[in-house]
Amino acid sequence: MTLHTPSESAQPSVAEANRAVLGRYAFEDRQDFEDAKRGFLGTAADPLIKSSDRTIWDFEAYGFLAGDCPESVNPSLWRQSQLTADHGLFEVVEGIYQVRGFDLSNMTVVEGDQGVLVIDPLVSAETAAAALALYRAHRGDRPVTGVLYTHSHVDHFGGVRGVLPTDREVPVLAPEGFLEHAVSENVYAGTAMSRRAAYMYGAALPKAPRGQVGSGLGQTNSTGTVTLVAPTVDITRTGQEEEVDGIRMVFQLTPGTEAPAELNIFFPAHAALCMAENATHNLHNLLTLRGAAVRDPHVWSIYLTEAITLFGAEADLAFASHHWPVWGRERVHTFLSEQRDLYGYLHDQTLRMINQGLTGPEIAEQMQVPPALERAWHTHGYYGSVSHNTKAIYQRYMGWFDGNPAHLWQHPPVEAAGRYVDFMGGAAQVLQRARQSFAAGDYRWVAEVVNHVVFADPANTDARTLQAAALEQLGYGSENGPWRNFYLMGALELRDGGIGTPASTASPDVIAALTLDQLFDSLAIRVDGPGSCDADLTVRWNLHGTDPITMRLHNGLLTHITGEGPAVSTPAVTITLDEAALRAVLLGATDLDALITDGRAQTTGDPGVLAELLGHLTAPDPDFAIVTP
């Protein structure tokens, strides 16, 4: 992939705003830097982690962060990126170690009687294997005797095959509901999420002062092999205790916080509390910019209170699956309490303003975090932001409609853009005035107005150039890592065209973990509804050793019913085969004729009906446009 360097330097207004940040916060406070380096044992000798055909991770890519903050980066984000770019093996406490800076997330290794328990094995098998190799280089070649996923996001399970032994089975622990959520998030809307994730993490940006400097939560995602192994032990309740290789763990379930299936872990023998991704050194997302269901800040704050209640009297340190630990019982209590207060405050104050009649954007502009919370570095919006989190809370409670009937039936972007440009006197007039706004430093307004010109006429080079310049300046001033990356990726694609989606998290392991219900649902969302409204096609699958499944395409909807009953339609074809063959057919790995020829499938009726039904499915577009129509 070609990397593109942003062409503009920071405008005076952005540079001045960034310099003002230096006087607003306590940059002389070096506690986080001391904590981030505490317990350092060493790092990888080779600066690159590679697969057979490409580089998966480059430890030297962020070397420029060792320098002074340039005018093109918000100093607060620069500070955070300096911290998250640290890489190596760190001792958290005797018996618990973290490999940090090898991926977006941390991998934790807990030593047991015979081997080690690996917690959250990163995004890729290659980076996880390199992390385990680093641990063994310093602590000995101990076998992996267990794996634990704290939650259902890919950066906490994707590298599992890089650490699991191949010669024996070991327990794999996870919160209840983990597999369902891990699979569905990466498949149902996976294409759109992956495309937007390319913006969120700045996939095509150079690692440079005018490019990608990090994402706030970590530097970026690795680009290796995403794997998944199903859990063998479910954690189903708070207070549940499990022992793996002599390691005693007490669990707190926290569903609906940072992930729909998530847990915290207390290690009594170490007086250590693992907070998963529920308390990290930033304000987290309530609605991640790549797209997801809106998270519940009220529940999040309640579970943080519960964590303090359950473990606060015993926890001498807290660590998480991102960032660096906090040591000292009093500091742990303060850290968790401030994180709790942050999410609870945003929730309650957003609702207060909703009930005063304010809309999401209005609330986002008015929301002020209490000074005591703003002074704490770990509450800053490096990954989530006060702005988009308050809008997410509005969306959670009120939906997309703000109550104003003028917003009930608006024109879609292209149709609205042409009308706006016409009303404003034409593209030339809009661009002339927008350049004046740009010179005045009103980049938000330039981006809003010139967006109409771009959508009215995407071939207008002057509009694309000005829009890219405005987005670039917004990126340079952003404290939030994903905001910066979104802005700079938008500028890149306006100048150079779409770069597409570098990688998808819907890997073979993730696809294989789909239940049959999920597999049929994943086909249903690909049906061309308008093009299949007149179709009425029914296929019955007789599976060896289980109830039959009948799928029907009717009224543009693909349904499936397991078993018999009045809702089951008479099939035009019945196909008898095993589940593996069914999956192969539905996923396009083989066709029905080949299975019939091999004797792996038998049919009665018209087998051509299946091909006709599958012909109504459309392929998702991983390269859809974002900043142009």
N, C-alpha and C positions, 0 to 999 in steps of 0.2 A: 504494500500500500504506500502511495506517495504521501509524505508529510508536507503540510503547507504552513508556512510561518505567517502569522498575521502581519499585515503590511504597514499598519499605522502605529506610531508611538502614542503614549498617553497624552491627551490634550491637557492644556494647563488647568482646566477646571477639575479634571479627574486627578491629576497629580497633586493639586492643592488639597482636595478632599482626602486623598490617601495620606498626605503628610499630617493632616489634622487628626487622623486616627492615632498617630504616635503620641499626641498630647492628651488623648481621651482615656487611655487605658494604661495599666501598670506594666509596661513592657520590662521594667527592671525586675519584676517578680520572676525568678528563675526556678521556682519549685517544680514546675512541670518538666523542665529540662533535666533537673536532677533525678526526678522519678523515672523519666523515660530512659535514662542511661543506667539506672541502678541495677546491679546484678549482671551486667554485661559480661558474657563469657567468650564471645567470639562470633565471627560471621563467616560466610562462604568465601572460599579462596577464589573460586571462579566467579567473575562478575555477571555471567549469563547463565540462565537456566534455559535449556534448549530441548526441543523434541527432535525427531529425525529430520524435520524439514523447515523449522522456523524457531525463532527466539520466543520463549514464553514469558521471560521476566529479565529485566536488565537492572542490576543494582546500581549501576553508574549513571542511569538516565537522569536522576535528580541531583547529581553532584552540584549543579549550579545553586542549589538552595543553601549551600555553605556560605554564600556571599551575602552582601547587604541587600535589603529589599529594594527592588527597582520601582520606578514610578508607575509601572504597568501592572502592579499587584497590590491589592489591599494589604497593608502590613500585618493585620490580624490573621488573614489567611496565610500569608507567608510564614508567620510564626507557627501556625498549626501544621503547615506542610513540612517545616523543618522537623517538627516533633514526630510526625507520622512517617517520615522518610527514613528514620533510624531503622537499621535492620540488623538482625543477629539473634543469638540465643541468649536469653536472660533468665536468671534465677529469680523467681517470684518469692519463694521461701524454700527452705530445704525440702526437696521432694516434689516441688511443682516448678515447671519451667515453661517459658513461652518462646516461640519463634515468631518474631515480629518483623514486618517489612518485607516478607516474602510473597505477599499477595495483598488484596484489599483488607483481609481479616488476619487475626492471630490464630496460631495453632498452639494449644496448650498440651503439655505432656506431664502426666502425674505418675510418679514412680510407685509401683506396687511391690508385692513380695517377690514375684518372679519376672515381671516385665513392666510394661507401661500402659496406661490408659491414655488414648489420644482423644482430645476434645476439639471438635470443629476443624476438620482437615482441609481448610482452605477451599479455593474455587476449582483448582486443577490438580489432577493426579501428579503432574510433573513438579509443581511447586510444593505439594505436600510431601512427595518423596524426598525432595531436596531439603525440606525442613526437618524431616525425620533423620536424614543422613547427618545434618549439622548437629542435632541433639546427640546422636550416637558418637560422633567424633569427639565430643566433650564429656559424655557421661557413660560411654560404653555401649556395646551392641546388645541392648536389651530388647527382647521380643515384644511386639504389640500384643497385649492380652485383652484388650477391649477398646471399643470406640464409642464415643458419646456425641450425639448431635444436640446442641442446645436449642436449635430452632430450624424452621423449614425454609430458610433462604439458601440459595446455591453457594454462597461464599462460606457456608458452614458445613457443607456435606460434599461438594463437588469433587474434592480430591481424595475421597475415601479409598479408592483402589490403589492409590499411591502409598498407603500405609498399611493396609490390611495384609496379613500373611496369606500366601496362596496354598500352604500345605496343611492348614487346619482352620477350623472355625473358631471365632471368638465372639463374645456377646457384643451386640450393637444396641445401645440404649438411645431412646428419643422420647420426647413428650407425645402424649396421646394425640392422634390426628396428624402427626408429622408427615407421613407418606402421602396422604390425600392432598394436603396443602402444598407440599414440595412439588408434586407432579402437576396439579391443576394450575398453579401459578405459572409454570414454565411451558404449558401446552395451550390452554384455552386462548389466552391473549398473548402468548409468548412471542409471536412475531412482532406485534406492535410494541411490546415492552422491550424487546431486544433492539429494535430500531431506535426507540427513544433513549435506551441505555447508552447507545453510541454517542448521543448528545450529552447525556448526564455525566459520563466519565471521560469525555473528550477523546474518543477512540482514534480519530485521525489527526489530532493536534500534536505538534512537536512538544516534547518535554522541554520547556524553555520559559524564560521570564515573560515572553509575550504569547505563550501558549499554555499548555496544561501544566499546572503546578501541584495538582492533587485534587482530591474530592472531599477533603474534610474528615471523612470517616477513616480513610486510608488513602493511599496514593491512587490506585486504579485497580481494575480487575486484571488478573492474568488471562492469558489467551490459550490455555492448554486444553486438555481432555477433561470434560465434565463427566463425572461418574456418579453412581448412586447404588448403594446396597441397602436393602430394606432392613429396618430395625428388627431385632429379635426380642427386645425387652421394652415394653411400653411403660412410661411413667404416667400414672393415671390420677394421682392425687397429691396435694400438698401434704408434707409430712412423711411421704413414702421414703423408705430407706432401702438402699441397695449396696451390695458389696461386690467389687470386682477386683480380683487379685489382691485381696486384703485391704483395698481402698474403700473406706466407709463414706457414703454420701447420703445427705439428707436433701430432699428436693422440695422446691416450691414451684408449682405450676402457675404460669402467668399468661393464659390464653388471651388474645385480643390486645396485647400490648404492641411491641415492635413487630411481632409476627403472630399469625393466628394460632400457631402451636409453638410455645416457647416455655422455657423453665430456667430457674436459677438453682444453683447447687451450693451447699455448704459442706466443707470438708472439716469435720470436727478435729481430726488429728493435727491439722495444720492451722486451725482457727482462721481458715481462708474462705471467702465468699466469692463465688463466680456469679457475676450479674449478667451473663450472656450478652445481649445487646440492649438490655433494659436501662442501663446506666453507663453511659460512655462520656468522653470528654467533649461533648457538643450537644446542642439541641438536636434531637433526632427528627426524622420525618414523621409527620402524621399522615401525609400523603406523598409518597415518593414521586419525584418528577418523571420517572420512567413509567409510572402508572401502577396502581394497585387499589385494593379496597381501602377506604379511609379507616385509620386506626383510632382507637378510643383513648383520648388523653385522660379522661376521668378514671377509667379502669386502670390505666397505666399508673397514675398517681396513687391509687388505692393499693396496688400490688407493691409499689415502692415502700409505702407505709408498712405493709405486711412484712416485707423483707427486713425492715428495721426492727419490727416487733419480734420476728422469729429469730433473727440472727445477730442483731445489733449489739447485744450484751456479750457476745462471744467472738465476733469477727474482729481480728486484728489487722486484716487487710482485705481489700476488695479488688478483684481483677475482672476483666471482661474480654470479649472476643474481638474487640478493637481497642486501640490505644494502649495506655500504660496503667499499671496498678496504682492504688492509693494505699499507703501504709499508715497504721496508727488508728486505734479504735475511735478516737475523737474525730479524726479527719474523715474516716469512713462514714461516720454518722452525719457529719456536716455535708459531705459529698452526696450521699443518698437523699438527705433531707432537701437540699437545694435542687436536685434533680426532680424530686417529688413536687416541690413547690412550683417549679417551672411549668410542668405539664398541667398541674391542677390550676394554676393561675390562668394560663392561656385558655383552658376549657371554661372556667367560670366567668372570666371577663368577656370572652367572646359571646357567651350566652346572655350575659347582662346587656351587652350592646345589641344583640339580636332582638331582645325584648324591648329595646328602646327604638327599634325600627331601622337600625343600620344594616347595610348589606355587607357582603363579604369584602369587597374592595375597600369600603369605607372603614370597616373594622381594622383591616390590615394597616391602613394609614394611621389610625388613631391609637393602636395598641402600643402601650409603653410597659416594658418589663420593669419591675421594681429595682431601684438602684443597687440594692444588696445582691440581687441575682445578676444584674448586668456586670457587676464588678468581678464576678466569678468567671474565670476563663472557660470553664467546662459548660457553661450555659449558652455560649455564643452559637450563632446559627451557621456553623461551618458546613453542615450537611442538610439538616432541616433549616427552616427559617421562620421567624415570627410571622412574616408576611404570608408565605404560602401555607403555613400551619393553621393560622386563624381562618383563612379561606377554606381549608379542609374541614375545620370544625363546623363552619357555616354549612358546607355541603353535607356533612354527616347528618345535621339536624334538619336542614331546610331544603336540600336538593339544589338543582341548578337554577331554579326560578327565584328571582328576588322580589316577586310580588308586583312589579311594575308592568302593567299590561302592554306597554310599549316594547317590552322585552319578551313577550309571550310568543311572537311569531315573526322573528327577525329574518332577514334575508341571509342565506349562507354567505361565506366570505367572498367568493368571486363576484356574485351578483351584487352584494353590498358595496364592494370595492369600486366597481364601475360607477355606481350612483354617487358615492362619496366624491370620487375624483371629478365627476362631471359637475357636481354642486360646488366644488371648491375652485372651479375655473379651469380645469384641465391639468394634466400631469405637469406641464412646464411651470404653471403657477404654483402648484403644490410644492414642487422641488425647490423653486426659488425661495419660498418662505421657509421651507424645512431647513435649507442651508443656513438661513439666518438663525433659526432656533439651534442648529448644531453649533454655530459660532458662539451662541450665548450659553452653551453647555446644557441645553435642555434635551438630553439624549433620549429620555423616556418618551417625550412627545414626538421627537423625530421618528423613533421606531414605530410608534402607534400610527402616525399619519402616513409615512412612506410605505408602510406595509400595505396600505390600500392601493398605492400606485403599483407596487410589485404584483399584487393579486389581480389588479385590473389588466396589467400588461407585463407578464413575467419576462418578456424580451427587452424591457426598458433597462438598458445598461446603466444609465445614470441613476435610476432609482435603486437598482441592486447595489451599486457602488456606495451610495449614500447610506442605504440601510445597513450594509455590512459595516461601514465606519461607525455608525451609531451603536450597533450591537457590540462592536469591539470595545468602545469606550465604557459601555455598561458592564461588560465583563471585567475590564481592568479595575473598576471600582468595587466589585462585589466581594464581600467578606465570605459569601457562601460558595463553596467549591463547585457544586453542580450548577448554580446560576452562572458562574464564570464559564464553565464548560459549555453550557447551553448557548450562551451568547456568542462565544468564539466559534463553536461549531456552526451556528447559524450564519455567521459572517463567512466562514470558510465555504459553505455550500452555496451561498449567494454569489461568491466570486468564481468558484471552480466547479460548481455542479454537485450533484449528490454523490456521497461516498458509500451509501448503502449501509448494511449491517455487517460488521466484521465477524461476529460469531453469535451463535444461538445457544441458549442453555437447554434447548430441547434435544439433548443428546440421546444416543441409543439406550443408555441405561434408564434415562428418565422416561422415554417412550415405552420401554419394556415394563416399567412399573405402573403404567396405566391399568386400572381395573377395566373389565369389559364395559361396564357402564360408562366410564370416562372415555374409553376408546370410541364407543358409538356417539357419545356427546361431541367428541372432537371432530367427528365427521359431520354431524348435524350443523355445526357452525360454519361449515364450508359450503353448504348448499346454496346454489344460486336461486334464491326464492322467486324473484320475478320470472326467471327463465324456466321454472319448474312448476308453476302454479297449476298447469293442466295435467301434470303427470300423476299417475296413480300406480305405483309399483311396490310390490310386496315380495320380500325374500324371507324365507324361513331357514334358520341355521339349526340343524340338529347336531349338538355337541356330544361327544362320547362322555358318558358318565355324569351329565348334568342336564338341567332343564333346557328346552329349546328356546331360541331367541328369534322373535319375528320383528323385522325392520320394515317400515313402510314409509314411502315418500308420497305425501298427499297434501294438497293445499300449500305446497312449498315448504313443508315441514317434514323432517326426517325423525320418526319416532322409533323406539325399540321397546319391546315388551318381553319379559322373561316368563316362560311358563304358558299356561293355557288360560282361557277366559273369554268373556264376551267382547273384550276390547281387541282381541286378536283377529286380524283380517285373514281371509283365505289367501295363501301364498300362490304366486305364479310359478315359483320354483322353490324346491326344498333341497338344501345342500347339507350332506352329512360329512362331517370331518372332525378333527380334534381342535383344541383351542389354539395350539401353535399355528396350525394351518390357517385358521380363521384370522388370526392376527396378521399373518403374512399377506393374506389377500387384501385385508382392509388397509394395511399400511403400504400397499403397492410393492411389496418385496417379491411377490410372485403373482401369477394370474391363475384363475380357476382352471383353465384348460390344462395347464401344466400339472396341477394337482390331480385332475381326473386321469391324465395320461399315466401319472406315477402311481395311481391307485390310492392316493391319499384322500380323495374326495369322491363322493357319489352324489348324483343329482336325479331328481324327478321333476318333470315340468320343463320349462324353457330357461336354460342357463343364461341366455342372452339378456334376460331381465336384469341380472346383476350388473352387467357391463353398462346397460342403459341407465340404471340407477346411479352408478358411480360416475357416469358421464355428466351428471348434474352438479358435481362437486367442483368448486373453484380452488385455485391455489392461492395461498396468501402471498402478499407482496412484501418482501423484506426490505425493499429499497424505496418505499413510498416517500413522496415529497413532504417536507415539513414547513420550510420557510418560503415555498412557492406553491402555486396551485397544483 
